[in-house]
Amino acid sequence: MTIIHPRQPVNNMNPDDVFFAIDDLGTQTGYGFILYQLQPGLYPDSPVNLYFSIAGDQSSRYLLFGALVARARQLQNVNPQLRARLYTSLDPQDAEGREFYLHNGFDLEESDAVVSLQIPFGDGRIPMSCTVAAMPLNTWEEQQNLLSRLQMNEITYLDRNALMEIMHMPHFIALGLYRNAGLIGEAIMAGQGDQAELTAIYIEPSSRRQGMGRALLHRTMAIMAAEGVTRVSARIMTRSQPQMHLMNDFGALQIGVNMLFPGMYLS
């Protein structure tokens, strides 16, 4: 069995980041890839995050794992001064996968978790020189601009189809936070009945660590509460200190786990 790269890009990925396991008969038995991500806002303690995925039989997985770890150490040298973490995703019920990654020195400390948040009293105090306003999303251009701003702030999981779906829910708000007329953050929340979920929130880098996110989330939940919402949930990455700090400000209580992210630090 051998590991090879494709000759052409696969799904816009560099061929050097894609691996195929081929047996002695020339049959593909496994597949893997790795993605380089620079995420200083989400993970200030480890800005470089190298996500990989493996599929195949047991022998293929071991060979692919070795090749992907070697490639990760090469990619780490793109920004050698930054701490890097190699990680993958795993179903919480996958006992075999947990054993595999633990055996290979990975930890299981990070997850995509669901938390419930306590809705605070009152409308919340907006910082001096700041205002809030609902974001206009009536046109394709306005919707696309919102998605672009989210992506610039490391929120890449929300696409236009998902945005259109939540915009048609009974409860929906996209609230912008402005300072001196300049947009510095946004929060999106949607739901139905007495429940709503925080879909996304960001504060632009120069305005972080000033209580802006707390103020914006407080006001967003207050608006939802006025519409009859009594339960608010959010999905968070448990290794992200900024996300954990903000959620803990609202009494976050973990109520579920969607995905595990086995990982290891490379530096």
C-alpha positions as a Markdown table, in Angstrom:
| # | Residue | x | y | z |
|---|---|---|---|---|
| 1 | Met | 0.0 | 0.0 | 0.0 |
| 2 | Thr | 1.2 | 3.5 | -0.8 |
| 3 | Ile | 0.2 | 7.1 | -0.4 |
| 4 | Ile | 0.0 | 9.4 | -3.3 |
| 5 | His | -1.2 | 13.0 | -4.1 |
| 6 | Pro | -3.6 | 13.8 | -6.9 |
| 7 | Arg | -2.3 | 15.5 | -10.0 |
| 8 | Gln | -4.8 | 18.3 | -9.9 |
| 9 | Pro | -6.5 | 20.3 | -7.2 |
| 10 | Val | -9.4 | 18.6 | -5.5 |
| 11 | Asn | -12.3 | 20.8 | -4.3 |
| 12 | Asn | -10.0 | 23.8 | -4.7 |
| 13 | Met | -7.4 | 22.2 | -2.4 |
| 14 | Asn | -3.7 | 22.1 | -3.1 |
| 15 | Pro | -2.7 | 18.6 | -4.4 |
| 16 | Asp | 0.0 | 18.6 | -1.7 |
| 17 | Asp | -2.7 | 18.7 | 1.0 |
| 18 | Val | -4.7 | 15.8 | -0.4 |
| 19 | Phe | -3.7 | 12.2 | 0.0 |
| 20 | Phe | -4.9 | 8.9 | -1.5 |
| 21 | Ala | -4.1 | 5.4 | -0.1 |
| 22 | Ile | -3.6 | 2.9 | -3.0 |
| 23 | Asp | -3.3 | -0.8 | -2.5 |
| 24 | Asp | -1.0 | -3.2 | -4.5 |
| 25 | Leu | -3.7 | -3.6 | -7.2 |
| 26 | Gly | -4.0 | 0.1 | -7.7 |
| 27 | Thr | -7.3 | 0.4 | -5.9 |
| 28 | Gln | -8.0 | 3.4 | -3.8 |
| 29 | Thr | -8.6 | 2.3 | -0.2 |
| 30 | Gly | -8.5 | 5.6 | 1.7 |
| 31 | Tyr | -8.6 | 9.4 | 1.3 |
| 32 | Gly | -7.5 | 12.3 | 3.5 |
| 33 | Phe | -6.9 | 16.0 | 3.3 |
| 34 | Ile | -5.7 | 18.9 | 5.5 |
| 35 | Leu | -6.7 | 22.6 | 5.7 |
| 36 | Tyr | -4.6 | 25.4 | 7.0 |
| 37 | Gln | -6.7 | 28.0 | 9.0 |
| 38 | Leu | -5.5 | 31.2 | 10.6 |
| 39 | Gln | -7.9 | 32.0 | 13.4 |
| 40 | Pro | -6.4 | 34.5 | 15.9 |
| 41 | Gly | -9.8 | 35.9 | 16.9 |
| 42 | Leu | -11.3 | 32.5 | 17.7 |
| 43 | Tyr | -8.2 | 31.0 | 19.2 |
| 44 | Pro | -5.8 | 33.7 | 20.4 |
| 45 | Asp | -3.7 | 31.1 | 22.2 |
| 46 | Ser | -3.2 | 29.0 | 19.1 |
| 47 | Pro | -3.9 | 31.1 | 15.9 |
| 48 | Val | -2.9 | 28.4 | 13.4 |
| 49 | Asn | -5.4 | 25.5 | 13.2 |
| 50 | Leu | -4.8 | 22.6 | 10.9 |
| 51 | Tyr | -7.9 | 20.6 | 10.3 |
| 52 | Phe | -7.6 | 17.1 | 8.7 |
| 53 | Ser | -10.0 | 14.4 | 7.7 |
| 54 | Ile | -9.4 | 10.7 | 7.0 |
| 55 | Ala | -11.6 | 8.0 | 5.5 |
| 56 | Gly | -10.8 | 4.4 | 4.6 |
| 57 | Asp | -10.0 | 1.0 | 6.0 |
| 58 | Gln | -7.9 | 0.6 | 9.1 |
| 59 | Ser | -4.6 | 0.1 | 7.3 |
| 60 | Ser | -5.2 | 3.1 | 5.1 |
| 61 | Arg | -6.2 | 5.3 | 8.1 |
| 62 | Tyr | -2.8 | 4.6 | 9.8 |
| 63 | Leu | -0.8 | 5.4 | 6.7 |
| 64 | Leu | -2.9 | 8.5 | 5.9 |
| 65 | Phe | -2.6 | 9.7 | 9.5 |
| 66 | Gly | 1.2 | 9.6 | 9.4 |
| 67 | Ala | 1.3 | 11.4 | 6.0 |
| 68 | Leu | -1.1 | 14.1 | 7.3 |
| 69 | Val | 0.9 | 14.7 | 10.5 |
| 70 | Ala | 4.0 | 15.1 | 8.4 |
| 71 | Arg | 2.2 | 17.6 | 6.1 |
| 72 | Ala | 0.9 | 19.5 | 9.2 |
| 73 | Arg | 4.5 | 20.0 | 10.4 |
| 74 | Gln | 5.4 | 21.4 | 7.0 |
| 75 | Leu | 2.4 | 23.8 | 7.0 |
| 76 | Gln | 3.3 | 24.9 | 10.5 |
| 77 | Asn | 6.4 | 26.5 | 9.0 |
| 78 | Val | 4.3 | 28.9 | 7.1 |
| 79 | Asn | 4.0 | 31.0 | 10.3 |
| 80 | Pro | 6.6 | 29.3 | 12.6 |
| 81 | Gln | 6.3 | 32.0 | 15.2 |
| 82 | Leu | 2.6 | 31.1 | 15.8 |
| 83 | Arg | 1.4 | 28.3 | 18.0 |
| 84 | Ala | -0.3 | 25.6 | 15.9 |
| 85 | Arg | -2.8 | 22.9 | 16.6 |
| 86 | Leu | -3.6 | 19.8 | 14.5 |
| 87 | Tyr | -7.2 | 18.5 | 14.9 |
| 88 | Thr | -10.0 | 16.6 | 13.3 |
| 89 | Ser | -13.7 | 16.0 | 14.0 |
| 90 | Leu | -15.3 | 12.9 | 15.6 |
| 91 | Asp | -18.8 | 11.8 | 16.4 |
| 92 | Pro | -19.2 | 11.7 | 20.2 |
| 93 | Gln | -20.4 | 8.1 | 20.0 |
| 94 | Asp | -17.4 | 6.9 | 18.0 |
| 95 | Ala | -15.6 | 4.9 | 20.6 |
| 96 | Glu | -13.1 | 3.4 | 18.1 |
| 97 | Gly | -12.2 | 6.8 | 16.8 |
| 98 | Arg | -11.7 | 8.1 | 20.4 |
| 99 | Glu | -9.4 | 5.2 | 21.1 |
| 100 | Phe | -7.4 | 5.7 | 17.9 |
| 101 | Tyr | -6.7 | 9.4 | 18.5 |
| 102 | Leu | -6.0 | 9.0 | 22.2 |
| 103 | His | -3.5 | 6.2 | 21.3 |
| 104 | Asn | -1.8 | 8.6 | 19.0 |
| 105 | Gly | -1.3 | 11.4 | 21.6 |
| 106 | Phe | -4.4 | 13.5 | 20.8 |
| 107 | Asp | -6.5 | 15.1 | 23.6 |
| 108 | Leu | -10.3 | 15.2 | 23.6 |
| 109 | Glu | -10.7 | 18.6 | 25.3 |
| 110 | Glu | -12.4 | 20.5 | 22.5 |
| 111 | Ser | -16.0 | 20.0 | 21.4 |
| 112 | Asp | -18.8 | 21.8 | 19.5 |
| 113 | Ala | -21.1 | 22.1 | 22.5 |
| 114 | Val | -24.7 | 23.4 | 22.9 |
| 115 | Val | -25.2 | 25.7 | 25.9 |
| 116 | Ser | -28.2 | 27.4 | 27.4 |
| 117 | Leu | -28.0 | 31.0 | 28.3 |
| 118 | Gln | -29.7 | 33.0 | 31.0 |
| 119 | Ile | -31.7 | 36.0 | 29.7 |
| 120 | Pro | -30.6 | 39.0 | 31.8 |
| 121 | Phe | -33.0 | 41.6 | 33.2 |
| 122 | Gly | -33.5 | 44.9 | 31.3 |
| 123 | Asp | -32.3 | 46.1 | 28.0 |
| 124 | Gly | -28.7 | 46.3 | 29.0 |
| 125 | Arg | -26.4 | 49.3 | 28.9 |
| 126 | Ile | -24.9 | 50.2 | 25.5 |
| 127 | Pro | -21.4 | 51.7 | 25.9 |
| 128 | Met | -20.9 | 55.4 | 25.5 |
| 129 | Ser | -20.7 | 56.7 | 21.9 |
| 130 | Cys | -22.4 | 53.4 | 20.7 |
| 131 | Thr | -25.8 | 52.6 | 19.3 |
| 132 | Val | -27.6 | 49.5 | 18.0 |
| 133 | Ala | -29.8 | 49.1 | 15.0 |
| 134 | Ala | -31.4 | 46.2 | 13.1 |
| 135 | Met | -29.3 | 45.4 | 10.0 |
| 136 | Pro | -31.1 | 45.9 | 6.6 |
| 137 | Leu | -31.3 | 42.5 | 4.8 |
| 138 | Asn | -33.9 | 43.3 | 2.1 |
| 139 | Thr | -31.7 | 42.9 | -0.9 |
| 140 | Trp | -29.3 | 40.2 | -2.2 |
| 141 | Glu | -26.4 | 42.7 | -1.8 |
| 142 | Glu | -27.2 | 43.5 | 1.8 |
| 143 | Gln | -27.4 | 39.8 | 2.6 |
| 144 | Gln | -24.1 | 39.1 | 0.8 |
| 145 | Asn | -22.4 | 42.0 | 2.6 |
| 146 | Leu | -23.5 | 40.5 | 5.9 |
| 147 | Leu | -22.0 | 37.1 | 5.0 |
| 148 | Ser | -18.8 | 38.8 | 3.9 |
| 149 | Arg | -18.5 | 40.6 | 7.2 |
| 150 | Leu | -19.0 | 37.4 | 9.1 |
| 151 | Gln | -16.4 | 35.6 | 7.1 |
| 152 | Met | -13.9 | 38.4 | 7.7 |
| 153 | Asn | -14.5 | 37.8 | 11.4 |
| 154 | Glu | -13.8 | 34.0 | 11.2 |
| 155 | Ile | -17.5 | 33.0 | 11.0 |
| 156 | Thr | -17.6 | 30.7 | 7.9 |
| 157 | Tyr | -20.3 | 28.2 | 8.7 |
| 158 | Leu | -23.2 | 30.5 | 7.7 |
| 159 | Asp | -24.0 | 30.5 | 4.0 |
| 160 | Arg | -26.7 | 32.3 | 2.1 |
| 161 | Asn | -29.1 | 29.3 | 2.1 |
| 162 | Ala | -28.8 | 29.0 | 5.9 |
| 163 | Leu | -29.3 | 32.8 | 6.3 |
| 164 | Met | -32.4 | 32.7 | 4.1 |
| 165 | Glu | -33.8 | 29.8 | 6.2 |
| 166 | Ile | -33.4 | 31.6 | 9.6 |
| 167 | Met | -34.6 | 34.9 | 8.2 |
| 168 | His | -38.0 | 33.3 | 7.6 |
| 169 | Met | -38.3 | 32.0 | 11.2 |
| 170 | Pro | -40.9 | 33.6 | 13.4 |
| 171 | His | -38.2 | 35.2 | 15.6 |
| 172 | Phe | -35.3 | 36.7 | 13.7 |
| 173 | Ile | -32.9 | 39.6 | 14.3 |
| 174 | Ala | -29.6 | 40.7 | 12.9 |
| 175 | Leu | -28.5 | 43.5 | 15.2 |
| 176 | Gly | -25.6 | 45.8 | 14.5 |
| 177 | Leu | -23.5 | 47.7 | 17.1 |
| 178 | Tyr | -22.1 | 51.0 | 16.0 |
| 179 | Arg | -19.5 | 53.3 | 17.5 |
| 180 | Asn | -19.3 | 56.8 | 16.2 |
| 181 | Ala | -21.4 | 55.7 | 13.3 |
| 182 | Gly | -19.0 | 52.9 | 12.4 |
| 183 | Leu | -20.1 | 49.3 | 12.5 |
| 184 | Ile | -18.0 | 47.4 | 15.0 |
| 185 | Gly | -20.1 | 44.2 | 15.6 |
| 186 | Glu | -23.2 | 42.2 | 14.8 |
| 187 | Ala | -25.3 | 39.5 | 16.4 |
| 188 | Ile | -27.8 | 37.1 | 14.7 |
| 189 | Met | -30.4 | 35.2 | 16.6 |
| 190 | Ala | -33.4 | 33.2 | 15.4 |
| 191 | Gly | -36.0 | 30.8 | 16.7 |
| 192 | Gln | -39.7 | 30.0 | 17.1 |
| 193 | Gly | -42.1 | 29.7 | 20.0 |
| 194 | Asp | -40.4 | 30.4 | 23.3 |
| 195 | Gln | -36.9 | 29.3 | 22.0 |
| 196 | Ala | -34.2 | 31.1 | 20.1 |
| 197 | Glu | -30.6 | 30.3 | 19.1 |
| 198 | Leu | -27.6 | 32.6 | 18.9 |
| 199 | Thr | -26.5 | 32.0 | 15.3 |
| 200 | Ala | -23.5 | 34.3 | 15.2 |
| 201 | Ile | -21.8 | 37.2 | 17.0 |
| 202 | Tyr | -18.6 | 39.1 | 16.4 |
| 203 | Ile | -16.9 | 42.3 | 17.5 |
| 204 | Glu | -14.3 | 43.6 | 15.1 |
| 205 | Pro | -10.7 | 43.2 | 16.4 |
| 206 | Ser | -9.9 | 46.7 | 17.5 |
| 207 | Ser | -13.1 | 46.9 | 19.7 |
| 208 | Arg | -12.7 | 43.6 | 21.5 |
| 209 | Arg | -12.1 | 43.1 | 25.2 |
| 210 | Gln | -14.1 | 46.3 | 26.0 |
| 211 | Gly | -17.4 | 44.7 | 26.9 |
| 212 | Met | -18.9 | 45.3 | 23.5 |
| 213 | Gly | -19.8 | 41.7 | 22.9 |
| 214 | Arg | -21.5 | 41.4 | 26.2 |
| 215 | Ala | -23.5 | 44.6 | 25.6 |
| 216 | Leu | -24.6 | 43.5 | 22.1 |
| 217 | Leu | -25.7 | 40.0 | 23.2 |
| 218 | His | -27.6 | 41.5 | 26.2 |
| 219 | Arg | -29.5 | 43.8 | 23.9 |
| 220 | Thr | -30.2 | 41.0 | 21.4 |
| 221 | Met | -31.6 | 38.7 | 24.0 |
| 222 | Ala | -33.7 | 41.6 | 25.5 |
| 223 | Ile | -35.3 | 42.1 | 22.1 |
| 224 | Met | -36.0 | 38.4 | 21.8 |
| 225 | Ala | -37.5 | 38.3 | 25.3 |
| 226 | Ala | -39.9 | 41.1 | 24.3 |
| 227 | Glu | -41.1 | 38.8 | 21.6 |
| 228 | Gly | -41.9 | 36.0 | 24.0 |
| 229 | Val | -38.6 | 34.1 | 24.0 |
| 230 | Thr | -37.7 | 32.5 | 27.4 |
| 231 | Arg | -35.0 | 30.1 | 26.4 |
| 232 | Val | -31.8 | 31.0 | 24.4 |
| 233 | Ser | -29.2 | 28.5 | 23.3 |
| 234 | Ala | -25.8 | 28.8 | 21.5 |
| 235 | Arg | -23.2 | 26.6 | 19.9 |
| 236 | Ile | -19.7 | 27.2 | 21.1 |
| 237 | Met | -16.2 | 25.8 | 20.5 |
| 238 | Thr | -15.2 | 24.9 | 24.0 |
| 239 | Arg | -11.4 | 25.6 | 23.4 |
| 240 | Ser | -12.2 | 29.2 | 22.3 |
| 241 | Gln | -11.5 | 31.4 | 25.3 |
| 242 | Pro | -13.3 | 34.4 | 23.8 |
| 243 | Gln | -16.4 | 32.4 | 23.2 |
| 244 | Met | -16.3 | 30.7 | 26.6 |
| 245 | His | -15.8 | 34.0 | 28.4 |
| 246 | Leu | -18.7 | 35.6 | 26.6 |
| 247 | Met | -21.1 | 32.7 | 27.2 |
| 248 | Asn | -20.1 | 32.4 | 30.9 |
| 249 | Asp | -21.1 | 36.0 | 31.3 |
| 250 | Phe | -24.6 | 34.8 | 30.7 |
| 251 | Gly | -24.5 | 31.7 | 32.9 |
| 252 | Ala | -23.8 | 29.2 | 30.1 |
| 253 | Leu | -24.8 | 25.6 | 31.0 |
| 254 | Gln | -23.8 | 22.8 | 28.6 |
| 255 | Ile | -26.8 | 20.8 | 27.5 |
| 256 | Gly | -25.3 | 18.8 | 24.6 |
| 257 | Val | -22.3 | 18.0 | 22.4 |
| 258 | Asn | -22.6 | 17.9 | 18.6 |
| 259 | Met | -19.0 | 17.0 | 17.8 |
| 260 | Leu | -15.7 | 16.2 | 19.4 |
| 261 | Phe | -12.5 | 17.7 | 18.0 |
| 262 | Pro | -9.5 | 15.5 | 18.9 |
| 263 | Gly | -6.3 | 17.5 | 18.6 |
| 264 | Met | -2.7 | 18.1 | 19.6 |
| 265 | Tyr | -0.5 | 21.2 | 19.7 |
| 266 | Leu | 2.4 | 21.2 | 17.3 |
| 267 | Ser | 4.3 | 24.0 | 19.1 |
